[in-house]
Amino acid sequence: MFTGYLHEEERYKKCFVDGWYLTGDLVKRDTDGYYWFVGRADDVIKSAGHLIGPFEVESALLEHPAVAEAGVIGIPDPVAMEVVKAFVALRPGYTPDETLHKNLLAHARKRLGPAVAPRYIDFCGSLPKTRSGKVMRRLLKARELGLPEGDTSTLEVEK
């Protein structure tokens, strides 16, 4: 166990409740009693009263045979607070067209329900990833909203 966050003592103290360390991971428990990782508490999308884990939406999109990679963010919405937007890189042999776009939306809605499924899907050649292969949602959001990208030193260099 680490002993604190550098120069952030209050943040460290907030991680403990009644002697328990709270990791910030969100899980759900199914009817069989199994726990399923949903995402990080600091990385949820708050949309019309729902807390949506980007990981859950990305996993559903990756079940579709056309999808090679998926990255999901929340974008501002005047009514719902945020709505889900997905960025999808396709497998070889698939073409980003309106038919596939509708097919992916239908797949996500069937798998997740209309409240959790992405409202928007953008096709892209590849997604920004760390050198270890993790999709950088923070970078997707910054680019989408025109915000500063911050530190990109861990970004995978495209070949």
N, CA and C atoms as an extended XYZ file, in Angstrom:
477
Properties=species:S:1:pos:R:3:atomname:S:1:resname:S:1:resid:I:1 pbc="F F F"
N         0.863       -1.176        0.000 N   MET     1
C         0.000        0.000        0.000 CA  MET     1
C         0.903        1.231        0.000 C   MET     1
N         0.572        2.169       -0.806 N   PHE     2
C         1.341        3.411       -0.821 CA  PHE     2
C         0.944        4.266        0.374 C   PHE     2
N         1.755        5.259        0.683 N   THR     3
C         1.505        6.064        1.890 CA  THR     3
C         0.903        7.423        1.599 C   THR     3
N         0.690        7.757        0.351 N   GLY     4
C         0.044        9.027        0.045 CA  GLY     4
C         0.253        9.459       -1.389 C   GLY     4
N        -0.543       10.454       -1.781 N   TYR     5
C        -0.358       11.109       -3.073 CA  TYR     5
C         0.595       12.276       -2.865 C   TYR     5
N         1.556       12.439       -3.741 N   LEU     6
C         2.548       13.495       -3.623 CA  LEU     6
C         1.869       14.858       -3.625 C   LEU     6
N         2.027       15.609       -2.549 N   HIS     7
C         1.495       16.966       -2.381 CA  HIS     7
C        -0.034       17.011       -2.386 C   HIS     7
N        -0.703       15.877       -2.137 N   GLU     8
C        -2.171       15.844       -2.131 CA  GLU     8
C        -2.680       15.014       -0.954 C   GLU     8
N        -2.387       15.470        0.261 N   GLU     9
C        -2.756       14.733        1.465 CA  GLU     9
C        -4.272       14.585        1.610 C   GLU     9
N        -5.036       15.634        1.293 N   GLU    10
C        -6.499       15.561        1.424 CA  GLU    10
C        -7.100       14.530        0.471 C   GLU    10
N        -6.584       14.487       -0.744 N   ARG    11
C        -7.072       13.502       -1.716 CA  ARG    11
C        -6.828       12.088       -1.207 C   ARG    11
N        -5.655       11.870       -0.597 N   TYR    12
C        -5.319       10.556       -0.054 CA  TYR    12
C        -6.276       10.183        1.078 C   TYR    12
N        -6.571       11.124        1.964 N   LYS    13
C        -7.465       10.858        3.098 CA  LYS    13
C        -8.868       10.497        2.632 C   LYS    13
N        -9.330       11.087        1.532 N   LYS    14
C       -10.675       10.809        1.014 CA  LYS    14
C       -10.807        9.391        0.456 C   LYS    14
N        -9.680        8.713        0.231 N   CYS    15
C        -9.708        7.355       -0.305 CA  CYS    15
C       -10.023        6.316        0.763 C   CYS    15
N       -10.110        6.726        2.034 N   PHE    16
C       -10.352        5.779        3.116 CA  PHE    16
C       -11.679        6.066        3.794 C   PHE    16
N       -12.471        5.016        4.010 N   VAL    17
C       -13.725        5.114        4.740 CA  VAL    17
C       -13.768        3.952        5.730 C   VAL    17
N       -13.866        4.277        7.007 N   ASP    18
C       -13.916        3.259        8.066 CA  ASP    18
C       -12.784        2.242        7.951 C   ASP    18
N       -11.601        2.720        7.620 N   GLY    19
C       -10.439        1.844        7.524 CA  GLY    19
C       -10.304        1.097        6.213 C   GLY    19
N       -11.259        1.266        5.305 N   TRP    20
C       -11.213        0.612        3.993 CA  TRP    20
C       -10.673        1.576        2.948 C   TRP    20
N        -9.789        1.069        2.101 N   TYR    21
C        -9.279        1.859        0.979 CA  TYR    21
C       -10.232        1.700       -0.192 C   TYR    21
N       -10.746        2.802       -0.710 N   LEU    22
C       -11.651        2.782       -1.861 CA  LEU    22
C       -10.838        3.041       -3.125 C   LEU    22
N       -10.834        2.072       -4.021 N   THR    23
C        -9.984        2.154       -5.215 CA  THR    23
C       -10.515        3.100       -6.271 C   THR    23
N       -11.828        3.329       -6.268 N   GLY    24
C       -12.429        4.125       -7.333 CA  GLY    24
C       -12.929        3.275       -8.480 C   GLY    24
N       -12.778        1.948       -8.379 N   ASP    25
C       -13.300        1.050       -9.404 CA  ASP    25
C       -14.787        0.837       -9.168 C   ASP    25
N       -15.556        0.799      -10.242 N   LEU    26
C       -16.991        0.536      -10.162 CA  LEU    26
C       -17.262       -0.871      -10.680 C   LEU    26
N       -18.103       -1.603       -9.965 N   VAL    27
C       -18.477       -2.944      -10.380 CA  VAL    27
C       -19.985       -3.087      -10.274 C   VAL    27
N       -20.513       -4.086      -10.955 N   LYS    28
C       -21.917       -4.439      -10.760 CA  LYS    28
C       -21.956       -5.922      -10.427 C   LYS    28
N       -22.973       -6.309       -9.690 N   ARG    29
C       -23.130       -7.699       -9.283 CA  ARG    29
C       -24.323       -8.282      -10.042 C   ARG    29
N       -24.097       -9.421      -10.693 N   ASP    30
C       -25.187      -10.023      -11.454 CA  ASP    30
C       -26.040      -10.914      -10.549 C   ASP    30
N       -27.078      -11.500      -11.116 N   THR    31
C       -28.029      -12.304      -10.333 CA  THR    31
C       -27.397      -13.570       -9.768 C   THR    31
N       -26.270      -14.014      -10.335 N   ASP    32
C       -25.562      -15.188       -9.822 CA  ASP    32
C       -24.549      -14.830       -8.732 C   ASP    32
N       -24.435      -13.526       -8.438 N   GLY    33
C       -23.504      -13.090       -7.401 CA  GLY    33
C       -22.115      -12.750       -7.895 C   GLY    33
N       -21.904      -12.831       -9.207 N   TYR    34
C       -20.591      -12.486       -9.756 CA  TYR    34
C       -20.463      -10.976       -9.898 C   TYR    34
N       -19.238      -10.477       -9.704 N   TYR    35
C       -18.966       -9.050       -9.849 CA  TYR    35
C       -18.327       -8.802      -11.206 C   TYR    35
N       -18.754       -7.725      -11.862 N   TRP    36
C       -18.247       -7.356      -13.182 CA  TRP    36
C       -17.715       -5.935      -13.134 C   TRP    36
N       -16.488       -5.754      -13.603 N   PHE    37
C       -15.869       -4.429      -13.646 CA  PHE    37
C       -16.615       -3.560      -14.652 C   PHE    37
N       -17.021       -2.360      -14.236 N   VAL    38
C       -17.732       -1.428      -15.107 CA  VAL    38
C       -16.808       -0.309      -15.563 C   VAL    38
N       -15.993        0.194      -14.669 N   GLY    39
C       -15.090        1.287      -15.008 CA  GLY    39
C       -14.602        1.984      -13.756 C   GLY    39
N       -14.010        3.134      -13.944 N   ARG    40
C       -13.490        3.929      -12.840 CA  ARG    40
C       -14.511        4.998      -12.475 C   ARG    40
N       -14.636        5.280      -11.185 N   ALA    41
C       -15.591        6.288      -10.708 CA  ALA    41
C       -15.281        7.657      -11.304 C   ALA    41
N       -14.000        7.928      -11.556 N   ASP    42
C       -13.621        9.226      -12.112 CA  ASP    42
C       -13.684        9.235      -13.634 C   ASP    42
N       -14.207        8.161      -14.224 N   ASP    43
C       -14.263        8.050      -15.675 CA  ASP    43
C       -15.646        7.595      -16.137 C   ASP    43
N       -16.686        7.986      -15.398 N   VAL    44
C       -18.032        7.605      -15.794 CA  VAL    44
C       -18.694        8.740      -16.558 C   VAL    44
N       -19.641        8.372      -17.377 N   ILE    45
C       -20.425        9.332      -18.146 CA  ILE    45
C       -21.772        9.452      -17.449 C   ILE    45
N       -22.133       10.670      -17.075 N   LYS    46
C       -23.406       10.915      -16.395 CA  LYS    46
C       -24.394       11.413      -17.430 C   LYS    46
N       -25.340       10.545      -17.799 N   SER    47
C       -26.280       10.861      -18.868 CA  SER    47
C       -27.706       10.592      -18.413 C   SER    47
N       -28.489       11.641      -18.283 N   ALA    48
C       -29.914       11.543      -17.955 CA  ALA    48
C       -30.175       10.611      -16.770 C   ALA    48
N       -29.401       10.772      -15.714 N   GLY    49
C       -29.605        9.979      -14.509 CA  GLY    49
C       -28.925        8.627      -14.509 C   GLY    49
N       -28.226        8.281      -15.582 N   HIS    50
C       -27.511        7.008      -15.662 CA  HIS    50
C       -26.015        7.252      -15.488 C   HIS    50
N       -25.342        6.359      -14.797 N   LEU    51
C       -23.885        6.362      -14.728 CA  LEU    51
C       -23.401        5.278      -15.677 C   LEU    51
N       -22.698        5.696      -16.703 N   ILE    52
C       -22.302        4.785      -17.774 CA  ILE    52
C       -20.782        4.639      -17.766 C   ILE    52
N       -20.317        3.421      -17.686 N   GLY    53
C       -18.888        3.145      -17.754 CA  GLY    53
C       -18.449        3.012      -19.197 C   GLY    53
N       -17.493        3.825      -19.632 N   PRO    54
C       -17.014        3.720      -21.019 CA  PRO    54
C       -16.555        2.309      -21.378 C   PRO    54
N       -15.944        1.625      -20.428 N   PHE    55
C       -15.459        0.263      -20.655 CA  PHE    55
C       -16.598       -0.665      -21.078 C   PHE    55
N       -17.756       -0.510      -20.443 N   GLU    56
C       -18.927       -1.339      -20.753 CA  GLU    56
C       -19.373       -1.125      -22.201 C   GLU    56
N       -19.413        0.137      -22.629 N   VAL    57
C       -19.848        0.450      -23.992 CA  VAL    57
C       -18.805       -0.025      -25.002 C   VAL    57
N       -17.532        0.205      -24.689 N   GLU    58
C       -16.461       -0.244      -25.579 CA  GLU    58
C       -16.503       -1.768      -25.747 C   GLU    58
N       -16.715       -2.485      -24.652 N   SER    59
C       -16.767       -3.946      -24.706 CA  SER    59
C       -17.904       -4.428      -25.594 C   SER    59
N       -19.059       -3.786      -25.496 N   ALA    60
C       -20.205       -4.163      -26.336 CA  ALA    60
C       -19.897       -3.901      -27.808 C   ALA    60
N       -19.286       -2.765      -28.106 N   LEU    61
C       -18.945       -2.459      -29.502 CA  LEU    61
C       -17.925       -3.452      -30.050 C   LEU    61
N       -16.980       -3.860      -29.210 N   LEU    62
C       -15.948       -4.803      -29.655 CA  LEU    62
C       -16.506       -6.193      -29.949 C   LEU    62
N       -17.709       -6.470      -29.479 N   GLU    63
C       -18.354       -7.747      -29.797 CA  GLU    63
C       -18.806       -7.808      -31.253 C   GLU    63
N       -18.955       -6.648      -31.891 N   HIS    64
C       -19.369       -6.619      -33.290 CA  HIS    64
C       -18.179       -7.025      -34.164 C   HIS    64
N       -18.389       -7.880      -35.157 N   PRO    65
C       -17.267       -8.374      -35.970 CA  PRO    65
C       -16.519       -7.301      -36.765 C   PRO    65
N       -17.133       -6.157      -37.006 N   ALA    66
C       -16.474       -5.110      -37.787 CA  ALA    66
C       -15.519       -4.261      -36.955 C   ALA    66
N       -15.647       -4.297      -35.637 N   VAL    67
C       -14.925       -3.362      -34.767 CA  VAL    67
C       -13.604       -3.944      -34.284 C   VAL    67
N       -12.521       -3.238      -34.592 N   ALA    68
C       -11.187       -3.618      -34.122 CA  ALA    68
C       -10.849       -2.918      -32.820 C   ALA    68
N       -11.207       -1.632      -32.718 N   GLU    69
C       -10.919       -0.835      -31.532 CA  GLU    69
C       -12.089        0.104      -31.282 C   GLU    69
N       -12.301        0.421      -30.007 N   ALA    70
C       -13.350        1.378      -29.662 CA  ALA    70
C       -12.895        2.218      -28.486 C   ALA    70
N       -13.228        3.493      -28.555 N   GLY    71
C       -12.984        4.424      -27.454 CA  GLY    71
C       -14.250        5.219      -27.232 C   GLY    71
N       -14.663        5.381      -25.979 N   VAL    72
C       -15.939        6.018      -25.663 CA  VAL    72
C       -15.724        7.163      -24.682 C   VAL    72
N       -16.401        8.279      -24.950 N   ILE    73
C       -16.349        9.446      -24.073 CA  ILE    73
C       -17.759        9.997      -23.887 C   ILE    73
N       -17.896       10.877      -22.930 N   GLY    74
C       -19.121       11.635      -22.773 CA  GLY    74
C       -18.917       13.020      -23.351 C   GLY    74
N       -19.893       13.509      -24.099 N   ILE    75
C       -19.822       14.872      -24.621 CA  ILE    75
C       -21.003       15.658      -24.052 C   ILE    75
N       -20.822       16.951      -23.862 N   PRO    76
C       -21.880       17.758      -23.247 CA  PRO    76
C       -23.182       17.735      -24.037 C   PRO    76
N       -24.283       17.733      -23.288 N   ASP    77
C       -25.614       17.779      -23.874 CA  ASP    77
C       -26.471       18.671      -22.988 C   ASP    77
N       -27.200       19.623      -23.561 N   PRO    78
C       -27.972       20.564      -22.747 CA  PRO    78
C       -29.109       19.923      -21.958 C   PRO    78
N       -29.596       18.779      -22.387 N   VAL    79
C       -30.715       18.123      -21.701 CA  VAL    79
C       -30.228       17.004      -20.779 C   VAL    79
N       -29.377       16.119      -21.286 N   ALA    80
C       -28.973       14.918      -20.552 CA  ALA    80
C       -27.690       15.087      -19.749 C   ALA    80
N       -27.093       16.264      -19.715 N   MET    81
C       -25.784       16.546      -19.115 CA  MET    81
C       -24.656       16.080      -20.038 C   MET    81
N       -24.648       14.777      -20.336 N   GLU    82
C       -23.672       14.214      -21.265 CA  GLU    82
C       -24.371       13.123      -22.077 C   GLU    82
N       -23.866       12.896      -23.276 N   VAL    83
C       -24.303       11.750      -24.077 CA  VAL    83
C       -23.063       10.973      -24.498 C   VAL    83
N       -23.267        9.728      -24.827 N   VAL    84
C       -22.162        8.834      -25.170 CA  VAL    84
C       -21.788        9.001      -26.633 C   VAL    84
N       -20.482        9.174      -26.862 N   LYS    85
C       -19.945        9.213      -28.226 CA  LYS    85
C       -18.846        8.164      -28.321 C   LYS    85
N       -18.908        7.367      -29.378 N   ALA    86
C       -17.919        6.308      -29.587 CA  ALA    86
C       -17.061        6.620      -30.806 C   ALA    86
N       -15.806        6.274      -30.694 N   PHE    87
C       -14.857        6.355      -31.804 CA  PHE    87
C       -14.466        4.912      -32.114 C   PHE    87
N       -14.609        4.527      -33.372 N   VAL    88
C       -14.442        3.129      -33.751 CA  VAL    88
C       -13.452        3.012      -34.898 C   VAL    88
N       -12.491        2.100      -34.742 N   ALA    89
C       -11.591        1.715      -35.829 CA  ALA    89
C       -12.050        0.346      -36.305 C   ALA    89
N       -12.152        0.182      -37.606 N   LEU    90
C       -12.706       -1.041      -38.183 CA  LEU    90
C       -11.625       -2.064      -38.528 C   LEU    90
N       -12.055       -3.307      -38.575 N   ARG    91
C       -11.184       -4.392      -39.012 CA  ARG    91
C       -11.032       -4.309      -40.532 C   ARG    91
N        -9.953       -4.878      -41.057 N   PRO    92
C        -9.787       -4.898      -42.517 CA  PRO    92
C       -10.980       -5.576      -43.185 C   PRO    92
N       -11.390       -5.013      -44.313 N   GLY    93
C       -12.501       -5.581      -45.065 CA  GLY    93
C       -13.835       -4.902      -44.797 C   GLY    93
N       -13.876       -4.003      -43.819 N   TYR    94
C       -15.109       -3.276      -43.521 CA  TYR    94
C       -14.958       -1.823      -43.950 C   TYR    94
N       -16.035       -1.264      -44.485 N   THR    95
C       -16.040        0.101      -44.980 CA  THR    95
C       -16.922        0.969      -44.088 C   THR    95
N       -16.417        2.118      -43.669 N   PRO    96
C       -17.237        3.002      -42.833 CA  PRO    96
C       -18.305        3.710      -43.660 C   PRO    96
N       -19.519        3.165      -43.638 N   ASP    97
C       -20.608        3.772      -44.387 CA  ASP    97
C       -21.851        3.875      -43.507 C   ASP    97
N       -22.902        4.445      -44.049 N   GLU    98
C       -24.135        4.668      -43.285 CA  GLU    98
C       -24.776        3.356      -42.837 C   GLU    98
N       -24.708        2.332      -43.670 N   THR    99
C       -25.288        1.037      -43.305 CA  THR    99
C       -24.583        0.451      -42.086 C   THR    99
N       -23.248        0.476      -42.093 N   LEU   100
C       -22.494       -0.044      -40.951 CA  LEU   100
C       -22.728        0.820      -39.712 C   LEU   100
N       -22.815        2.126      -39.907 N   HIS   101
C       -23.086        3.046      -38.798 CA  HIS   101
C       -24.395        2.672      -38.109 C   HIS   101
N       -25.445        2.472      -38.889 N   LYS   102
C       -26.759        2.086      -38.341 CA  LYS   102
C       -26.698        0.710      -37.693 C   LYS   102
N       -25.942       -0.182      -38.302 N   ASN   103
C       -25.808       -1.536      -37.767 CA  ASN   103
C       -25.119       -1.513      -36.394 C   ASN   103
N       -24.079       -0.706      -36.251 N   LEU   104
C       -23.375       -0.596      -34.967 CA  LEU   104
C       -24.269        0.032      -33.892 C   LEU   104
N       -25.017        1.074      -34.270 N   LEU   105
C       -25.948        1.686      -33.316 CA  LEU   105
C       -26.987        0.669      -32.855 C   LEU   105
N       -27.536       -0.106      -33.788 N   ALA   106
C       -28.540       -1.118      -33.449 CA  ALA   106
C       -27.947       -2.197      -32.549 C   ALA   106
N       -26.734       -2.628      -32.874 N   HIS   107
C       -26.049       -3.634      -32.058 CA  HIS   107
C       -25.867       -3.124      -30.626 C   HIS   107
N       -25.396       -1.893      -30.490 N   ALA   108
C       -25.155       -1.317      -29.157 CA  ALA   108
C       -26.465       -1.154      -28.386 C   ALA   108
N       -27.504       -0.714      -29.061 N   ARG   109
C       -28.803       -0.528      -28.389 CA  ARG   109
C       -29.381       -1.867      -27.936 C   ARG   109
N       -29.242       -2.878      -28.756 N   LYS   110
C       -29.751       -4.202      -28.389 CA  LYS   110
C       -28.962       -4.762      -27.214 C   LYS   110
N       -27.671       -4.589      -27.251 N   ARG   111
C       -26.781       -5.143      -26.224 CA  ARG   111
C       -26.855       -4.375      -24.904 C   ARG   111
N       -26.965       -3.033      -24.963 N   LEU   112
C       -26.860       -2.186      -23.773 CA  LEU   112
C       -28.155       -1.498      -23.367 C   LEU   112
N       -29.067       -1.351      -24.319 N   GLY   113
C       -30.264       -0.559      -24.084 CA  GLY   113
C       -30.053        0.844      -24.612 C   GLY   113
N       -31.127        1.520      -24.993 N   PRO   114
C       -30.996        2.837      -25.629 CA  PRO   114
C       -30.427        3.931      -24.721 C   PRO   114
N       -30.588        3.814      -23.406 N   ALA   115
C       -30.078        4.851      -22.500 CA  ALA   115
C       -28.558        4.810      -22.361 C   ALA   115
N       -27.960        3.650      -22.599 N   VAL   116
C       -26.518        3.482      -22.401 CA  VAL   116
C       -25.755        3.467      -23.722 C   VAL   116
N       -26.385        3.034      -24.784 N   ALA   117
C       -25.723        2.932      -26.088 CA  ALA   117
C       -25.276        4.301      -26.580 C   ALA   117
N       -24.241        4.329      -27.424 N   PRO   118
C       -23.777        5.617      -27.947 CA  PRO   118
C       -24.845        6.318      -28.771 C   PRO   118
N       -24.901        7.619      -28.639 N   ARG   119
C       -25.781        8.400      -29.504 CA  ARG   119
C       -25.059        8.713      -30.812 C   ARG   119
N       -23.729        8.840      -30.730 N   TYR   120
C       -22.920        9.170      -31.906 CA  TYR   120
C       -21.792        8.153      -32.037 C   TYR   120
N       -21.468        7.824      -33.286 N   ILE   121
C       -20.315        6.974      -33.583 CA  ILE   121
C       -19.529        7.628      -34.701 C   ILE   121
N       -18.240        7.818      -34.463 N   ASP   122
C       -17.330        8.322      -35.496 CA  ASP   122
C       -16.369        7.202      -35.878 C   ASP   122
N       -16.164        7.011      -37.175 N   PHE   123
C       -15.179        6.050      -37.640 CA  PHE   123
C       -13.834        6.751      -37.758 C   PHE   123
N       -12.766        6.060      -37.378 N   CYS   124
C       -11.422        6.622      -37.527 CA  CYS   124
C       -10.456        5.496      -37.878 C   CYS   124
N        -9.336        5.874      -38.456 N   GLY   125
C        -8.340        4.882      -38.869 CA  GLY   125
C        -7.719        4.150      -37.697 C   GLY   125
N        -7.431        4.894      -36.625 N   SER   126
C        -6.876        4.306      -35.412 CA  SER   126
C        -7.187        5.244      -34.257 C   SER   126
N        -7.056        4.726      -33.060 N   LEU   127
C        -7.320        5.518      -31.860 CA  LEU   127
C        -6.008        5.837      -31.162 C   LEU   127
N        -5.937        6.978      -30.481 N   PRO   128
C        -4.703        7.285      -29.751 CA  PRO   128
C        -4.551        6.321      -28.573 C   PRO   128
N        -3.374        5.707      -28.487 N   LYS   129
C        -3.124        4.731      -27.438 CA  LYS   129
C        -1.787        5.004      -26.760 C   LYS   129
N        -1.683        4.524      -25.526 N   THR   130
C        -0.401        4.552      -24.836 CA  THR   130
C         0.488        3.486      -25.455 C   THR   130
N         1.743        3.493      -25.087 N   ARG   131
C         2.666        2.484      -25.627 CA  ARG   131
C         2.258        1.076      -25.216 C   ARG   131
N         1.513        0.975      -24.117 N   SER   132
C         1.052       -0.349      -23.666 CA  SER   132
C        -0.247       -0.762      -24.353 C   SER   132
N        -0.811        0.107      -25.208 N   GLY   133
C        -1.988       -0.249      -25.990 CA  GLY   133
C        -3.318        0.201      -25.420 C   GLY   133
N        -3.305        0.941      -24.334 N   LYS   134
C        -4.556        1.413      -23.732 CA  LYS   134
C        -5.058        2.653      -24.479 C   LYS   134
N        -6.330        2.648      -24.858 N   VAL   135
C        -6.916        3.793      -25.560 CA  VAL   135
C        -6.932        4.997      -24.617 C   VAL   135
N        -6.492        6.125      -25.119 N   MET   136
C        -6.430        7.349      -24.304 CA  MET   136
C        -7.725        8.146      -24.472 C   MET   136
N        -8.710        7.817      -23.629 N   ARG   137
C        -9.999        8.514      -23.683 CA  ARG   137
C        -9.829       10.009      -23.436 C   ARG   137
N        -8.927       10.344      -22.517 N   ARG   138
C        -8.676       11.752      -22.185 CA  ARG   138
C        -8.301       12.530      -23.444 C   ARG   138
N        -7.517       11.933      -24.291 N   LEU   139
C        -7.079       12.576      -25.528 CA  LEU   139
C        -8.230       12.657      -26.537 C   LEU   139
N        -9.044       11.608      -26.615 N   LEU   140
C       -10.222       11.651      -27.489 CA  LEU   140
C       -11.142       12.797      -27.083 C   LEU   140
N       -11.350       12.950      -25.771 N   LYS   141
C       -12.241       13.997      -25.271 CA  LYS   141
C       -11.657       15.383      -25.541 C   LYS   141
N       -10.369       15.546      -25.289 N   ALA   142
C        -9.730       16.838      -25.532 CA  ALA   142
C        -9.842       17.231      -27.001 C   ALA   142
N        -9.607       16.289      -27.878 N   ARG   143
C        -9.684       16.580      -29.317 CA  ARG   143
C       -11.127       16.877      -29.745 C   ARG   143
N       -12.068       16.141      -29.207 N   GLU   144
C       -13.477       16.341      -29.550 CA  GLU   144
C       -13.977       17.707      -29.112 C   GLU   144
N       -13.561       18.130      -27.918 N   LEU   145
C       -14.059       19.384      -27.353 CA  LEU   145
C       -13.138       20.575      -27.588 C   LEU   145
N       -12.035       20.343      -28.299 N   GLY   146
C       -11.100       21.431      -28.579 CA  GLY   146
C       -10.357       21.918      -27.339 C   GLY   146
N       -10.069       21.003      -26.412 N   LEU   147
C        -9.368       21.335      -25.172 CA  LEU   147
C        -7.883       21.018      -25.310 C   LEU   147
N        -7.057       21.556      -24.417 N   PRO   148
C        -5.629       21.204      -24.465 CA  PRO   148
C        -5.435       19.703      -24.277 C   PRO   148
N        -4.517       19.129      -25.027 N   GLU   149
C        -4.300       17.683      -24.973 CA  GLU   149
C        -3.486       17.248      -23.767 C   GLU   149
N        -2.757       18.153      -23.152 N   GLY   150
C        -1.957       17.785      -21.988 CA  GLY   150
C        -0.763       16.936      -22.386 C   GLY   150
N        -0.274       16.170      -21.431 N   ASP   151
C         0.915       15.350      -21.621 CA  ASP   151
C         0.625       14.198      -22.579 C   ASP   151
N         1.361       14.157      -23.674 N   THR   152
C         1.204       13.070      -24.638 CA  THR   152
C         2.484       12.246      -24.757 C   THR   152
N         3.336       12.336      -23.733 N   SER   153
C         4.629       11.628      -23.780 CA  SER   153
C         4.467       10.117      -23.776 C   SER   153
N         3.343        9.600      -23.270 N   THR   154
C         3.143        8.144      -23.256 CA  THR   154
C         2.384        7.670      -24.486 C   THR   154
N         2.099        8.571      -25.414 N   LEU   155
C         1.339        8.225      -26.618 CA  LEU   155
C         2.173        7.302      -27.508 C   LEU   155
N         1.507        6.254      -28.025 N   GLU   156
C         2.138        5.343      -28.952 CA  GLU   156
C         2.487        6.110      -30.227 C   GLU   156
N         3.665        5.924      -30.718 N   VAL   157
C         4.072        6.590      -31.957 CA  VAL   157
C         3.576        5.772      -33.128 C   VAL   157
N         2.800        6.425      -34.017 N   GLU   158
C         2.281        5.717      -35.191 CA  GLU   158
C         3.393        5.459      -36.168 C   GLU   158
N         3.351        4.279      -36.768 N   LYS   159
C         4.410        3.868      -37.707 CA  LYS   159
C         4.021        4.190      -39.116 C   LYS   159
